[in-house]
Amino acid sequence: MDIHEYQAKDLLKQFGVAVPRGGIAYSPEQAVYRCSELSGDKWVVKAQIHSGARGKAGGVRICASEEEVQEAAQWMLGRRLVTHQTGPQGKLVNRLYIEEATNIAQELYLAFVMDRTLERVVVVASAQGGMEIEEISENDPDSIIRSVVDPAVGMQAFQAREIAFQLGLDAPLISQASKTIMGCYELMSQKDAAMVEINPLVVTTGNEIVALDGKLSFDENALFRHPGISELRDKSQEDPRETYAGDRGLNYIGLDGKIGCIVNGAGLAMATLDMIKMAGGEPANFLDVGGGASPERVLMSFKAVLNDKNVEAILVNIFAGINRCDWIAEGVIRAVKELDIKMPLVVRLSGTNVEEGQKLLAESGLNITTANTLAEAANKVVHQWKAADLKEAV
């Protein structure tokens, strides 16, 4: 789960990381009022969306007067900001963060990420901040500093100092930088964050280390331990299809195709997507219905798939181990009747109680196509989808 920059900075501040003063605004008038609260002669107006590269899209502006702040706020609020991370649909700006301007002497990069190969937290840092880490890696890979944290003992103070020295900071800044690095690690550890990124982490002209931006992502499987973090979720920044499914306990990822998928098991789901593409179709989603799926859960899965208005055909692919094919069949039949499904529907069942499940489908009298193998199911659903599409065009 991602959170906004202003929320990330509030958490960073709690762990001893210095951040500029700022305040949230939901209207141009409130943005101007925030300026008067902060005082000073320059302010930064930042669009709050779950995406990087906001500056390139006009979502970060330095303003030298309250009139400029109001103009920037009017331009940003209610706009869909499009960056290379949001896709062409962009993300809606419904709040701004008004921050005091900072006099920058040097920009750095600092991040804590999970390395799944090493199964360790890895600190990634660079003396070249202000740009994406991919750009730094491409332009100057030698500038990237890496340090692996041993989970048995956690981040050690000497590691933080080593990173600070490798960044080439002056001696008076080593202590500040070490405190910032340790604070980020404590935040990641105590709050079950999956990533902590500060880009840029700046050295000011007043010789202070300040987090000018902050991005935090959290492990959703650990949110039950952090109700305060869960409350920071902004559903307006999420894919509405994924929000609908996630709120109902379904593992769903929206894609851009036309063929909806209901599958049990992540591995089988991935294989199903591949087979649909090999058959000449494009999947509309990844959906893992999970083990022990009841007819009610199958019905819920159909509702989640059909919540995507681009879906024009559906493939159900179940290999029942913990699941039972008769339960799946009952759910499919119920979904077709209750949701009045008219589009092509192909069901492939295998495993526990497969005969009973196939019998239920055959005797239902509904327009449900069955298949014995995944390849057959993928070919059938793509063929029927193309035929229906052609018929509609004629």
Buried (B, 14 or more C-beta within 10 A) or exposed (E): BBBBBBBBBBBBBEBEBBBBEBBBBEBBEBBBBBBEEBEEEBBBBBBBBBBBBBBEBBBBBEBEEBEBBBBBBEBBBEBEBBBEBBEEEBBBBBBBBBBBBBEBEBBBBBBBBBEEEEEEBBBBBBBBBBBBBEEBEEEEEEBBBEBEBEEEEEBBEEBBBBBBBBBEBEEEBBBBBBBBBBBBBBBBBEBBBBBBBBBBBBBBEEEBBBBBBBBBBBBEEBBEEBEEBEEBBBEBBBBEBBBBBBEEEBBBBBBEBBBBBBBBBEEBBEBBBEBBBEBEBBBBBBBBBBEEBBBEBBBBBBBBBBBBEBBBBBBBBBBBEEBBBBBBBBBBBBBBEEEEBEBBBBBBBBBBBBEBBBBBBEEBEEEBBBBEEBEBBBBBBBBBBBEBBEEEEE
